[in-house]
Amino acid sequence: MTNNDGLTSDQMMFFLEVIDASLRITRRDQLYLWLQGSCQNLIPHEVLLCGIRQGNEQEFHFESFISTRYVTEQHVAAATQEEGVVARAIASWRRTRRPTLLADGLSPGDFGAYVVPFAERVGALQEIELRNIAAHGMGNQDGGISTFFCFSRVPGQLNASHAYILELLVPHLHVVVTRVLSNIHMLSGVGEIRSPITTREREILQWVHKGKTNWEISMILEISPLTVKNHVQNILRKLNVQNRSHAAVRASQLGLVKV
């Protein structure tokens, strides 16, 4: 059953849960759990690319929150390429200030509640492991963009319902993400490394970034899986991240791995 606000009764309940939980999020691990828990009930997804712009800077610093097994080079490239699909989606949002949807089967056009700014070659989004994009941003007082959120690998066909949920969710997501990333000093785009990464840890990071398991890395480097596990734990601590996916993204941002 849909109420007058365009949400089903279940979606309204989930939305209230999302907002209530958002008030208590101050750390990155809490943010990740929120995105993979409450928010999934509103807009299921596997990949979320969060673009944050600090002060008067023109470029976005991107953070990735990914529920799949590992971060791929395609995920990183999608967020960082100057002429990539995310950059073009941001350019569209600057013009329209409305939710932006992209997927195979969606024809370009202005559909009132949302915009499909362009059509990618069939299969192009799948090739960069995004599959589809449901994006929305938050503007600033100068008419620019403060944050941009790109949900990808959303199940089903994107439609006006996804656009409406984005309009409801993104203002709260903006507040939470900027709060958390400010708390851990990530808005500079540099992050904080708690102690130097050793040569061996950098070597292991490269294989983690490529999606290799501890066992696979141990075979490649001819060391024990337990030794690899210990190195990975040290890497997570030094990079101030919660899991291997976050470590891969942070390592790429810091130039610790070859992309």
TORKOL-4160 file (C-alpha; in steps of 0.2 Angstrom, whole numbers, padded with zeros to 4 digits, m for minus):
259
<pt num="1" X="0000" Y="0000" Z="0000"/>
<pt num="2" X="0007" Y="0017" Z="m0005"/>
<pt num="3" X="0003" Y="0033" Z="0006"/>
<pt num="4" X="0001" Y="0050" Z="0000"/>
<pt num="5" X="0020" Y="0054" Z="0001"/>
<pt num="6" X="0024" Y="0041" Z="m0012"/>
<pt num="7" X="0031" Y="0028" Z="m0001"/>
<pt num="8" X="0024" Y="0011" Z="0004"/>
<pt num="9" X="0020" Y="0008" Z="0023"/>
<pt num="10" X="0035" Y="m0003" Z="0024"/>
<pt num="11" X="0046" Y="0010" Z="0015"/>
<pt num="12" X="0040" Y="0024" Z="0027"/>
<pt num="13" X="0045" Y="0013" Z="0042"/>
<pt num="14" X="0062" Y="0010" Z="0034"/>
<pt num="15" X="0064" Y="0028" Z="0031"/>
<pt num="16" X="0061" Y="0033" Z="0049"/>
<pt num="17" X="0073" Y="0019" Z="0055"/>
<pt num="18" X="0086" Y="0026" Z="0043"/>
<pt num="19" X="0084" Y="0044" Z="0050"/>
<pt num="20" X="0084" Y="0038" Z="0068"/>
<pt num="21" X="0100" Y="0028" Z="0066"/>
<pt num="22" X="0109" Y="0042" Z="0056"/>
<pt num="23" X="0109" Y="0053" Z="0071"/>
<pt num="24" X="0121" Y="0042" Z="0081"/>
<pt num="25" X="0134" Y="0039" Z="0067"/>
<pt num="26" X="0151" Y="0047" Z="0070"/>
<pt num="27" X="0163" Y="0034" Z="0064"/>
<pt num="28" X="0167" Y="0026" Z="0047"/>
<pt num="29" X="0163" Y="0008" Z="0053"/>
<pt num="30" X="0146" Y="0014" Z="0059"/>
<pt num="31" X="0143" Y="0023" Z="0042"/>
<pt num="32" X="0147" Y="0007" Z="0033"/>
<pt num="33" X="0135" Y="m0004" Z="0044"/>
<pt num="34" X="0121" Y="0009" Z="0041"/>
<pt num="35" X="0124" Y="0009" Z="0022"/>
<pt num="36" X="0124" Y="m0010" Z="0022"/>
<pt num="37" X="0109" Y="m0011" Z="0034"/>
<pt num="38" X="0095" Y="0002" Z="0036"/>
<pt num="39" X="0099" Y="0010" Z="0019"/>
<pt num="40" X="0098" Y="m0006" Z="0009"/>
<pt num="41" X="0080" Y="m0007" Z="0014"/>
<pt num="42" X="0076" Y="0009" Z="0005"/>
<pt num="43" X="0088" Y="0007" Z="m0010"/>
<pt num="44" X="0097" Y="m0009" Z="m0012"/>
<pt num="45" X="0114" Y="m0008" Z="m0019"/>
<pt num="46" X="0131" Y="m0016" Z="m0020"/>
<pt num="47" X="0142" Y="0000" Z="m0024"/>
<pt num="48" X="0140" Y="0018" Z="m0017"/>
<pt num="49" X="0153" Y="0031" Z="m0023"/>
<pt num="50" X="0152" Y="0046" Z="m0012"/>
<pt num="51" X="0160" Y="0062" Z="m0019"/>
<pt num="52" X="0164" Y="0076" Z="m0007"/>
<pt num="53" X="0171" Y="0093" Z="m0011"/>
<pt num="54" X="0180" Y="0103" Z="0002"/>
<pt num="55" X="0179" Y="0122" Z="0003"/>
<pt num="56" X="0182" Y="0131" Z="m0014"/>
<pt num="57" X="0191" Y="0116" Z="m0022"/>
<pt num="58" X="0184" Y="0111" Z="m0039"/>
<pt num="59" X="0188" Y="0092" Z="m0038"/>
<pt num="60" X="0179" Y="0079" Z="m0028"/>
<pt num="61" X="0187" Y="0067" Z="m0016"/>
<pt num="62" X="0178" Y="0050" Z="m0018"/>
<pt num="63" X="0175" Y="0037" Z="m0005"/>
<pt num="64" X="0169" Y="0020" Z="m0010"/>
<pt num="65" X="0157" Y="0009" Z="0001"/>
<pt num="66" X="0156" Y="m0008" Z="m0008"/>
<pt num="67" X="0148" Y="m0024" Z="m0002"/>
<pt num="68" X="0155" Y="m0035" Z="m0015"/>
<pt num="69" X="0171" Y="m0045" Z="m0011"/>
<pt num="70" X="0184" Y="m0032" Z="m0016"/>
<pt num="71" X="0186" Y="m0016" Z="m0025"/>
<pt num="72" X="0191" Y="m0017" Z="m0043"/>
<pt num="73" X="0201" Y="m0006" Z="m0054"/>
<pt num="74" X="0185" Y="m0002" Z="m0063"/>
<pt num="75" X="0177" Y="0005" Z="m0048"/>
<pt num="76" X="0191" Y="0016" Z="m0044"/>
<pt num="77" X="0192" Y="0022" Z="m0062"/>
<pt num="78" X="0174" Y="0026" Z="m0063"/>
<pt num="79" X="0175" Y="0038" Z="m0049"/>
<pt num="80" X="0192" Y="0046" Z="m0054"/>
<pt num="81" X="0192" Y="0048" Z="m0073"/>
<pt num="82" X="0189" Y="0065" Z="m0079"/>
<pt num="83" X="0179" Y="0060" Z="m0094"/>
<pt num="84" X="0171" Y="0045" Z="m0085"/>
<pt num="85" X="0153" Y="0041" Z="m0083"/>
<pt num="86" X="0153" Y="0048" Z="m0065"/>
<pt num="87" X="0160" Y="0064" Z="m0070"/>
<pt num="88" X="0147" Y="0066" Z="m0084"/>
<pt num="89" X="0133" Y="0062" Z="m0072"/>
<pt num="90" X="0140" Y="0075" Z="m0060"/>
<pt num="91" X="0140" Y="0088" Z="m0075"/>
<pt num="92" X="0122" Y="0083" Z="m0079"/>
<pt num="93" X="0117" Y="0086" Z="m0060"/>
<pt num="94" X="0125" Y="0103" Z="m0060"/>
<pt num="95" X="0112" Y="0108" Z="m0074"/>
<pt num="96" X="0097" Y="0100" Z="m0068"/>
<pt num="97" X="0098" Y="0097" Z="m0049"/>
<pt num="98" X="0088" Y="0082" Z="m0050"/>
<pt num="99" X="0091" Y="0063" Z="m0048"/>
<pt num="100" X="0101" Y="0056" Z="m0062"/>
<pt num="101" X="0097" Y="0038" Z="m0068"/>
<pt num="102" X="0108" Y="0028" Z="m0080"/>
<pt num="103" X="0106" Y="0010" Z="m0086"/>
<pt num="104" X="0104" Y="m0001" Z="m0101"/>
<pt num="105" X="0086" Y="0001" Z="m0108"/>
<pt num="106" X="0084" Y="0019" Z="m0101"/>
<pt num="107" X="0082" Y="0032" Z="m0115"/>
<pt num="108" X="0089" Y="0049" Z="m0113"/>
<pt num="109" X="0077" Y="0063" Z="m0108"/>
<pt num="110" X="0069" Y="0074" Z="m0095"/>
<pt num="111" X="0056" Y="0064" Z="m0085"/>
<pt num="112" X="0051" Y="0077" Z="m0073"/>
<pt num="113" X="0055" Y="0067" Z="m0057"/>
<pt num="114" X="0072" Y="0062" Z="m0064"/>
<pt num="115" X="0084" Y="0064" Z="m0079"/>
<pt num="116" X="0092" Y="0052" Z="m0090"/>
<pt num="117" X="0106" Y="0063" Z="m0097"/>
<pt num="118" X="0114" Y="0051" Z="m0109"/>
<pt num="119" X="0114" Y="0033" Z="m0115"/>
<pt num="120" X="0130" Y="0023" Z="m0113"/>
<pt num="121" X="0134" Y="0009" Z="m0126"/>
<pt num="122" X="0124" Y="m0006" Z="m0121"/>
<pt num="123" X="0135" Y="m0016" Z="m0109"/>
<pt num="124" X="0147" Y="m0002" Z="m0105"/>
<pt num="125" X="0141" Y="0000" Z="m0087"/>
<pt num="126" X="0142" Y="m0018" Z="m0084"/>
<pt num="127" X="0160" Y="m0018" Z="m0091"/>
<pt num="128" X="0166" Y="m0006" Z="m0077"/>
<pt num="129" X="0156" Y="m0016" Z="m0065"/>
<pt num="130" X="0143" Y="m0003" Z="m0060"/>
<pt num="131" X="0129" Y="m0011" Z="m0070"/>
<pt num="132" X="0118" Y="0005" Z="m0067"/>
<pt num="133" X="0118" Y="0022" Z="m0058"/>
<pt num="134" X="0105" Y="0031" Z="m0047"/>
<pt num="135" X="0113" Y="0047" Z="m0042"/>
<pt num="136" X="0109" Y="0063" Z="m0033"/>
<pt num="137" X="0119" Y="0077" Z="m0025"/>
<pt num="138" X="0118" Y="0092" Z="m0013"/>
<pt num="139" X="0122" Y="0109" Z="m0018"/>
<pt num="140" X="0130" Y="0123" Z="m0008"/>
<pt num="141" X="0127" Y="0141" Z="m0006"/>
<pt num="142" X="0137" Y="0146" Z="m0021"/>
<pt num="143" X="0127" Y="0136" Z="m0033"/>
<pt num="144" X="0140" Y="0122" Z="m0034"/>
<pt num="145" X="0140" Y="0104" Z="m0027"/>
<pt num="146" X="0145" Y="0099" Z="m0010"/>
<pt num="147" X="0142" Y="0081" Z="m0011"/>
<pt num="148" X="0137" Y="0068" Z="m0024"/>
<pt num="149" X="0131" Y="0051" Z="m0021"/>
<pt num="150" X="0131" Y="0037" Z="m0035"/>
<pt num="151" X="0122" Y="0021" Z="m0031"/>
<pt num="152" X="0126" Y="0007" Z="m0042"/>
<pt num="153" X="0122" Y="m0012" Z="m0045"/>
<pt num="154" X="0104" Y="m0008" Z="m0040"/>
<pt num="155" X="0093" Y="m0023" Z="m0043"/>
<pt num="156" X="0079" Y="m0021" Z="m0055"/>
<pt num="157" X="0075" Y="m0007" Z="m0068"/>
<pt num="158" X="0078" Y="0010" Z="m0061"/>
<pt num="159" X="0062" Y="0021" Z="m0061"/>
<pt num="160" X="0054" Y="0036" Z="m0053"/>
<pt num="161" X="0052" Y="0027" Z="m0036"/>
<pt num="162" X="0071" Y="0026" Z="m0035"/>
<pt num="163" X="0072" Y="0045" Z="m0039"/>
<pt num="164" X="0060" Y="0049" Z="m0026"/>
<pt num="165" X="0069" Y="0039" Z="m0013"/>
<pt num="166" X="0085" Y="0048" Z="m0018"/>
<pt num="167" X="0077" Y="0065" Z="m0015"/>
<pt num="168" X="0072" Y="0059" Z="0003"/>
<pt num="169" X="0088" Y="0050" Z="0008"/>
<pt num="170" X="0102" Y="0061" Z="0000"/>
<pt num="171" X="0100" Y="0076" Z="0012"/>
<pt num="172" X="0102" Y="0064" Z="0027"/>
<pt num="173" X="0116" Y="0055" Z="0019"/>
<pt num="174" X="0125" Y="0071" Z="0015"/>
<pt num="175" X="0125" Y="0076" Z="0034"/>
<pt num="176" X="0131" Y="0059" Z="0040"/>
<pt num="177" X="0145" Y="0057" Z="0027"/>
<pt num="178" X="0152" Y="0075" Z="0030"/>
<pt num="179" X="0151" Y="0072" Z="0048"/>
<pt num="180" X="0160" Y="0056" Z="0048"/>
<pt num="181" X="0173" Y="0060" Z="0035"/>
<pt num="182" X="0177" Y="0077" Z="0044"/>
<pt num="183" X="0179" Y="0067" Z="0061"/>
<pt num="184" X="0192" Y="0056" Z="0053"/>
<pt num="185" X="0201" Y="0070" Z="0043"/>
<pt num="186" X="0197" Y="0063" Z="0026"/>
<pt num="187" X="0191" Y="0079" Z="0017"/>
<pt num="188" X="0209" Y="0083" Z="0013"/>
<pt num="189" X="0209" Y="0069" Z="0001"/>
<pt num="190" X="0225" Y="0062" Z="0010"/>
<pt num="191" X="0218" Y="0053" Z="0025"/>
<pt num="192" X="0229" Y="0049" Z="0040"/>
<pt num="193" X="0241" Y="0034" Z="0041"/>
<pt num="194" X="0245" Y="0030" Z="0059"/>
<pt num="195" X="0262" Y="0023" Z="0055"/>
<pt num="196" X="0273" Y="0020" Z="0039"/>
<pt num="197" X="0268" Y="0006" Z="0027"/>
<pt num="198" X="0282" Y="m0006" Z="0025"/>
<pt num="199" X="0289" Y="m0012" Z="0008"/>
<pt num="200" X="0281" Y="m0030" Z="0012"/>
<pt num="201" X="0264" Y="m0022" Z="0017"/>
<pt num="202" X="0264" Y="m0012" Z="0001"/>
<pt num="203" X="0267" Y="m0027" Z="m0009"/>
<pt num="204" X="0253" Y="m0036" Z="0000"/>
<pt num="205" X="0242" Y="m0021" Z="m0003"/>
<pt num="206" X="0245" Y="m0022" Z="m0021"/>
<pt num="207" X="0238" Y="m0040" Z="m0021"/>
<pt num="208" X="0224" Y="m0036" Z="m0010"/>
<pt num="209" X="0219" Y="m0022" Z="m0022"/>
<pt num="210" X="0219" Y="m0035" Z="m0036"/>
<pt num="211" X="0206" Y="m0045" Z="m0026"/>
<pt num="212" X="0218" Y="m0059" Z="m0020"/>
<pt num="213" X="0214" Y="m0069" Z="m0005"/>
<pt num="214" X="0227" Y="m0072" Z="0010"/>
<pt num="215" X="0230" Y="m0090" Z="0003"/>
<pt num="216" X="0233" Y="m0084" Z="m0014"/>
<pt num="217" X="0244" Y="m0070" Z="m0008"/>
<pt num="218" X="0254" Y="m0083" Z="0002"/>
<pt num="219" X="0257" Y="m0094" Z="m0013"/>
<pt num="220" X="0262" Y="m0079" Z="m0024"/>
<pt num="221" X="0275" Y="m0072" Z="m0011"/>
<pt num="222" X="0279" Y="m0089" Z="m0004"/>
<pt num="223" X="0275" Y="m0085" Z="0014"/>
<pt num="224" X="0263" Y="m0093" Z="0026"/>
<pt num="225" X="0244" Y="m0088" Z="0026"/>
<pt num="226" X="0246" Y="m0083" Z="0044"/>
<pt num="227" X="0260" Y="m0071" Z="0040"/>
<pt num="228" X="0249" Y="m0063" Z="0026"/>
<pt num="229" X="0234" Y="m0062" Z="0038"/>
<pt num="230" X="0245" Y="m0053" Z="0051"/>
<pt num="231" X="0252" Y="m0040" Z="0038"/>
<pt num="232" X="0234" Y="m0037" Z="0032"/>
<pt num="233" X="0228" Y="m0033" Z="0050"/>
<pt num="234" X="0243" Y="m0021" Z="0052"/>
<pt num="235" X="0238" Y="m0013" Z="0035"/>
<pt num="236" X="0220" Y="m0010" Z="0041"/>
<pt num="237" X="0226" Y="m0003" Z="0057"/>
<pt num="238" X="0239" Y="0009" Z="0049"/>
<pt num="239" X="0226" Y="0015" Z="0036"/>
<pt num="240" X="0213" Y="0017" Z="0049"/>
<pt num="241" X="0200" Y="0006" Z="0039"/>
<pt num="242" X="0188" Y="m0008" Z="0044"/>
<pt num="243" X="0191" Y="m0021" Z="0030"/>
<pt num="244" X="0200" Y="m0026" Z="0014"/>
<pt num="245" X="0189" Y="m0016" Z="0002"/>
<pt num="246" X="0191" Y="0000" Z="0012"/>
<pt num="247" X="0210" Y="m0003" Z="0012"/>
<pt num="248" X="0211" Y="m0006" Z="m0007"/>
<pt num="249" X="0202" Y="0011" Z="m0010"/>
<pt num="250" X="0212" Y="0020" Z="0003"/>
<pt num="251" X="0228" Y="0013" Z="m0004"/>
<pt num="252" X="0223" Y="0019" Z="m0022"/>
<pt num="253" X="0219" Y="0036" Z="m0015"/>
<pt num="254" X="0236" Y="0037" Z="m0007"/>
<pt num="255" X="0246" Y="0031" Z="m0022"/>
<pt num="256" X="0251" Y="0015" Z="m0012"/>
<pt num="257" X="0246" Y="0004" Z="m0026"/>
<pt num="258" X="0248" Y="0004" Z="m0045"/>
<pt num="259" X="0230" Y="0006" Z="m0053"/>
